[in-house]
């Protein structure tokens, strides 16, 4: 799974649609891809990012074992607009291997200065989101469905100086061939990337409800901080038995900024209680996205913890390079079954911010994590009985992008 993420400093976002001419836009610092009215109440912007990737992976079976050339990673087209109190936000992604996905695509309305309502393909608010790590390499929460995860539905949000509250309802999940982030899915829905031994797994989420409540506090001397509680519940429909199981998750998280430091932490417990046919192991749940990586199993019940720390170093007199963000991201998955070994990942790296260019350099160690080892570690998120299970393995990743 390839990651598309914009820097905290030069977010590759875009603004949205209106019906006036470019000549009406402000003449100050005019962006050729931005149309804006003089009063700023109407706007439309086209933006995006092109990224290239270079990788070395330790394990013998990896096609990236030798150092080679930079390969195409993603092209993302962003649209963001405003018309008085209404707005839109959409991102369409073309990935390598000719895969495409929709990261988000919704319209919104500002009910008041503090309240918003959004409908379409919206982010599902939960714990640290949309990106649950600092680095380019996604961590275990993402592969369990807790990062950059969007679905067709409706979100309501309330935000003031002290509180950030979000509620959402999603009648179904995004079609598998359009997903950027992995989600639980049926074998049939993952027809582009499923494997024959996964055929008995036919569960899909329906009528999911998410809630995220965050308290914000701090000041100029102590820094800015937040602590949050999240919850999620959904029906888990089995196509084979036509019975409804259920899914739930609860999460705690914190996010603290002090001077140049950032510290994030999260703790999430989840459970999929499926009504499978006789003989289908309910201790495993099938996950998948748009086929960029094969469908894979995760433990149906577990607890995942993460701790991320970052330090941003300003840079002067070095041309376009304005800052370097050093980071370390760690995640740990404890599975309910005591005979299934835990999964771990740790990424150490740096982000070089030189707008409009961005470069990530990641070094990731992993143990019993499918992303580290691929097919040779394919049971990493479940029983950890693959060829390279219980082994620490690593990969080195270099990703460079141009934002517009």
N, C-alpha and C positions, 0 to 999 in steps of 0.2 A: 504494500500500500504506500503510495507516494503522498507526501504531505504538501499542501499548499497553504501557506500562512504568511501574513504580512507582518512586518516589523511593528513593534509598539511605537516606533518613532516615525515611520513612513508607511502607514497603513495604505495598502493598495485598494482603496475603496473608491466609489464613484457616486455622483449625485444625479438627479432625475429629470423627469419629462415636463415640458411646458410648451406653450403654443405661440411664443413670441419670437421675434427675429434675433439673430446674433448681434445685430447693431444696437439692440437695446441693452446689451450686457454692459457691466461696468468696464471702463477702459483701464482700470488699475490692475496690474498683475494678471492680465488676461491669459487664461489657459485655452489653447486652441480646441481642446476637447470638452470645454465647459461652456454652457449657455446659462446665463443668469440674469434675472431682471435687476433693475437698479435698486429696488428695495429689498432684494434677497429673498422674497417670498416664493419665487418660482425659479427652478433650476433644473438642469439636466446635464449629466456628465457621463462620459464613456471612459472607462479605465480598464486596468487589468495588469497581468504579469505574464512574462515568458520565463521559464526556468529550465536550466540544464543541470544534469546530475552526473556525478562520477563516484564510483563505489568500489571498495575492496572488501571481500568477505572471506573469512578464514576457512570455512568448511569446504571439503574437497568437491562436493557436488554442485557448488555454487557456480553459475555462469559468470559471476563477477569476481572470481578468485584472482585473476590477473588484472593488473592496472591497464586500462585501455583509454579510449577517448571519452570525451564528454558526450552524453546521450541526451536526447530530448526528454524532458520530464513532464511539464504541463504548459498549456496556454489557458489562461483564465480571462474571460471577458466579464467585466463588472459594469453594472448599470445601477445608478442611484439617483433618485429624483424627488422633487418636492413641488407641490402645488398648494399653496396656503398651508392648511393643516394636514393635508394628505401627503403621503410619500411612498416611494417604492425602493426596493433593494433586491438585486438579483445578481447571481454569479453562475456562469455556465463554464464548464471545464472540459477541455480536451486533454486527455492524458496519453502517455505512451501506450503501445500495443493497440492503438486505435480505439481506446475506451473513452467514453464521455460520461459526464455526470452533472447534476445540478447541486451546487453547494447550498443555495438558498434562492428563493424567488417569492417575495411576498409584497403585499401592499399594506400600508398602515395609516392610522389616523390618530392625531393628537387630541384626545378627548378634553384634557386640561393640560396645564403646564407640567403636571406630575404623572398623568395617566395616558397610556397608549394602548391601542388595539391593533393587532396585526393578523392577517389571514393569508394563507397560501402555503408554500413550502417553507416552514418556519423552523428555527432552531428549537430543540427541546431543552429548556433550561434545566440544568442539573449540576450541582457542585461547581467545580472550576470549568467554565465553558466560555466560548466554544473550544478553546485550545487548552488541554489539561497538562501542558508542559511548556518549557521555554524553547527547547531545541527543535531542529528540523525533524528529527526522528520521533514518530509517535510512540507513546508508551502504552503499557497494559490497559489503563482505563479506556483508551481509544478503541482497542481491539475487543473490548467487552461492550462497546456501544455508548461510552460516556465521554465522547469528544467529537465536536464538529458534527453532531448528529441532528439531522433535519427530517421532518415528516410533514405531509399535508395536514393542516389543522389551523387552530386559532390560538393566539397568545394574548393575554392581558397583562399589562405591566404598570407598576406604580413605583416611582423613584423620586426621593427627595434627599435632603442632606443626610438623613439618618437611616433610611430604609430603602431597600431595593427588593420589591416583591413581584414575582412572576407566576402566573397560572396558565396552564395550557391544556388543550384537548386535541387529540389526534385520532380520528376514527379508524385510520389504517396507516400502514407504513409506506414509505416511498417505494415505488417499483424498483425491483432489484437491479435492473439494468441502468437505472439513473442514480443509484446511490453513490455518494462519495465516501460516506462513513459506513462501516459494517453494522448490520442489524440482524437479529434473529429472523430466520426465513425458512420457507419450505424447500424441500429438495426440488420440487417442480419449478418454483420461482427462480432458483439458482441454476437453471438449465445451461447457462453459458459456462459455468465453472464448477459444477458439482462433481462428485466422485461416486462411483457405483455403490460403495459400501455405506453411503449416506442416505440411501433411498428410503429407509423407513422413517426419516425425520420430516414431519409434515406439519410443523407448528408455526403459527404466525400471530403477531400481536394485533389486537383490535381494541378500539375504544380506550386508548391510553390517556391517562391524566397525569400531569406533572405539576409540582409546586416547588418553588424555591424562594426562601425567605432569608434575606441578608441584612444584618445590622452593620452600619458603617460608623466608625469612630476615629478619633485622633485629632491632631493639630499640627501646626508648623514645626513645633519642637519635637514631638513624639512620632511624627510620621502619620500616614493614613493607613487604616486597617479595616478589614471586614471579616465577619464570621457568619457562616450560613448553615442552614438546615434545608435539605432537599428530600422530596419523596416522589415516588412514581408507582403507578399501579396500572395494570392492563389485563384484559382477557387474553388467554392464550388458546386460540382455536386450532384444533387438530383436524386436518382435512380428511384423514383416513377414518377416524372414529366419529367425526362430527360432534365431538364433545369439547366443552370449554374448561381449560385449566386456567391458571392465573400466573401473573408475573408481578413481582414488586421489588423495589429498591429503596433504600434509605441512605442518605449521605450527610456527612459533616465536612465542612471545608473552612479554610482560612486563607486570607491573602493580605500580606503586609508589605508596605513600602516605607522604608526609612532611608532618607538621603539617597544614596546610589544603590541601595540593596533592595531586593525583592525576595520574599519567602512565601511559598505556597504549600499548603498541605491539604490532603483529603483522605477520608475514610468512607468507603462505600460497601454496604452489604446488599447482596441481591439474591433472588431465587426465581427460577423458572420451574413451575409445578405443572408439567404437561400431562395430558390424558392420552398417552401413546397406546398403540396396539400392543397386544401381548408379544413379548420378545424384544421390544425396542427399549433400549437402556434409557431410562429417564434421568440418569445422572449426567447426561451430556445434552447440550443444546447446539443446534446447527446455526452458524453465523456466516454471513457473506455480504458482498457489495456488488459492484458492477463487473466483476470478472478479472480485475487487474491482478488479484491474488486468488488462489483456489478457495472454495468454501472450506470452513474449518469448524471443529468442535471446541466448545468451552465447557468448563464445569458448570452444571446447572445451578449450583449454589456455591457461593464463596464470598470472601471479603477481600477487597483490593485497597491498598494504602499507597499514597504517593507523597513524596517530599521533594520540592523543587526550590533551588536557590539560584539567584542571579545577581551579578554586579555589573553596572554599566559605567564604563570609563569614557569620559568625554575626550575627544582628540582635537588638537588645534594645529594649524599650519601643515596639514597633510592633504591638501587638495580636497577632493570630494569626501574623503573619509572623515566622518564627524563623531563617531562613537564606536566602541567595541563592547559588546555585551557578553560577558563570560557566564557560563551556567553549568549546573549539574542537576539532572533530573533522575529520580529513583522511584521505582514502583515495585510492589510486591503483592502477589495474589496467593492467598491462603484458601485452599479448596475444602469444602465440607468433609469429603471423604478423607479419612486419616491416612489411607494407603496411597493417596495421590500426592506426589511431592509438589511443593510450592513453586511458583514461577517468579522470576526476578528479572529486572532490567535496570541498567544504569547507563546514562549518557552524559559524557563530559564534552563541552564544546565551546565555541565562540561564534557570535554573530557580528559581522562587520557591516556597519551601516554607512553607506556612501550613496545617498539618493542621487539618481534613481536606481542604483545598483544595490544588491543585497547579497551577502555571501554567508553561508553556514558551513562550519567545519565540525563534524560530529564524530565522536568515538564511543561506540555503544558495546557494552558487555551484556550478555544475556544468558540465562539459565532456565530451561524449560519454558521458553517463549518462542512461539512459532516463527515470529519475525526473524529471530536469530537461529538459523539452521534450516529454515524452510521445510522442504519435504523430509529432510533427515531428522527433523525435530517436530514432526507434524502433530504429535500428541502432547505438545508442551503445555497447552492450556487445560489438559484433562489428566490422563493417567501418567504421563511422562514415561512412556515405554518405547519411544522411538530410538533409532540408532544413536543419536547424539543427545538423548535425554540425560539429565543430571551432569552435563558438562558445561562449563563456562566457555562461551564462544564470543567472538567479537566481529565487528565490521567497522570500517572507516568510511564516512560519507562526506562528500563535498557537493554542495548545491549552490548554484549562482543564478540570480534572477535579475531581470530588468522590469521595472514597474513603469506604467504610463497612465 
